[in-house]
Amino acid sequence: MTTTELPATFLPTPLGGTLVNRVRLADPAEYAHLPALELSDRSFADLELLATGAYSPLSGFLGETDYLSVIEHLRLSDGTPWSLPITLPVTEAEAARLRGRIRLTRGGVTVGLLDTGEQYAARKSFEAREVYRTEDPAHPGVAALYAQGDVNLAGEVTLLEVPRGEFPRHHRTPAEVRAVIEARGWQSTVAFQTRNPIHRAHEYLHKVALELVDGLLLHPLVGTTNDDVPADTRMQAYEVLLEHYYPAQRTLLSTYPAAMRYAGPREAILHALSRRNYGATHFIVGRDHAGVGHYYGTYDAQEIFQNFTAGELGIRILKFEHTFYCQSCHQMVSPRTCPHDASHHLILSGTKVREKLRAGEALPPEFTRPEVADVLRRAYARQDG
């Protein structure tokens, strides 16, 4: 190859070097004789992400050594960056009957397998303090942690079929997203994590990033959240926005089937590393990424990346400050670009937005696009009706 030739692909190497694939198409009836464990929403989401390679290099639920290392050191025991313990919690009674190979069920239907290699006690208080930075049961992540079983099962997983969920047209595995990126010839791709409808501040971040890279992977989380905007409403909002305001060949809308943990800075790392596995070269981290309440500092999710070198992460983090519309600048700005004080800024809280929607009022076009506002208003009208 000469120095002027381009490499065959610009896709980043998956974390660990290889994209994990633990999907094995099979008839669930083959495994009817095995002991069964019904999965929670979060564990079902984790099963898919493990098996399809989104959580590469993990090929199963963490064993005790890696579990403790991740909690204490933000790394697997071999030193690989990893920020959240991906575990399969069960009760002590369940653990007593679940040995060897077990089948994993969803609604009573076999969806996967676990080759159980280890059982160990969860350190819930330790995990809460280190991962969520609080033991307050009012924190949704901590509440979920305390409510789950006290024993973790570890071992490699097998997924019998990729679940396409509510949005099959937009549901792609990491390998499928990588194939789209490669087919479009994007030499660089920025990923954006969202669990809320997109407003103008988000759009501003996307388009600034698109001035730097070839493609945008808009990757909304559609697993379990405790937010009040349902996934189908959010997806409609994304679709109308992309139809009218984004370049089609430079944008890919694809769902991210994870469950929210609300772990703030820790979850930002997981979101970045998994997007590397999906083929992104860049990842946007704004204010209060994956946050909830007042448990984390505004930019803690940006600062935590200082624990890793660029080579370890394998994905470039684009850090943005809070953005908003300035009525004197007449455009979207940030504290880095706007000279005016807060009295000039149009900033609507989530509470204020919900109040306006429930009252049937229009949202300012400076805050969100009219097409998106219409989708949200109709959704709230149905809820209240």
HELIX and SHEET records of a PDB file:
HELIX    1   1 PRO A   28  TYR A   31  5                                   4    
HELIX    2   2 ASP A   41  THR A   52  1                                  12    
HELIX    3   3 GLU A   64  HIS A   73  1                                  10    
HELIX    4   4 GLU A   92  ARG A   97  1                                   6    
HELIX    5   5 LYS A  124  GLU A  127  1                                   4    
HELIX    6   6 ALA A  128  TYR A  132  3                                   5    
HELIX    7   7 PRO A  140  ALA A  147  1                                   8    
HELIX    8   8 PRO A  174  ARG A  184  1                                  11    
HELIX    9   9 ARG A  200  LEU A  210  1                                  11    
HELIX   10  10 ALA A  231  TYR A  245  1                                  15    
HELIX   11  11 ALA A  248  ARG A  250  5                                   3    
HELIX   12  12 PRO A  265  TYR A  278  1                                  14    
HELIX   13  13 ASP A  300  GLU A  303  1                                   4    
HELIX   14  14 ILE A  304  ASN A  307  5                                   4    
HELIX   15  15 ALA A  310  LEU A  313  1                                   4    
HELIX   16  16 ALA A  342  HIS A  344  5                                   3    
HELIX   17  17 GLY A  350  ARG A  358  1                                   9    
HELIX   18  18 PRO A  370  ASP A  384  1                                  15    
SHEET    1   A 5 ALA A  36  GLU A  38  0                                        
SHEET    2   A 5 ARG A 101  ARG A 106  1                                        
SHEET    3   A 5 VAL A 109  ALA A 121 -1                                        
SHEET    4   A 5 VAL A 151  LEU A 159 -1                                        
SHEET    5   A 5 GLY A  60  PHE A  61 -1                                        
SHEET    1   B 5 ALA A  36  GLU A  38  0                                        
SHEET    2   B 5 ARG A 101  ARG A 106  1                                        
SHEET    3   B 5 VAL A 109  ALA A 121 -1                                        
SHEET    4   B 5 VAL A 151  LEU A 159 -1                                        
SHEET    5   B 5 LEU A  88  VAL A  90 -1                                        
SHEET    1   C 5 THR A 251  LEU A 253  0                                        
SHEET    2   C 5 GLY A 215  PRO A 220  1                                        
SHEET    3   C 5 THR A 189  THR A 194  1                                        
SHEET    4   C 5 HIS A 282  VAL A 285  1                                        
SHEET    5   C 5 ARG A 316  LYS A 319  1                                        
SHEET    1   D 3 GLN A 331  VAL A 333  0                                        
SHEET    2   D 3 PHE A 324  CYS A 326 -1                                        
SHEET    3   D 3 HIS A 345  LEU A 346 -1                                        
END                                                                             
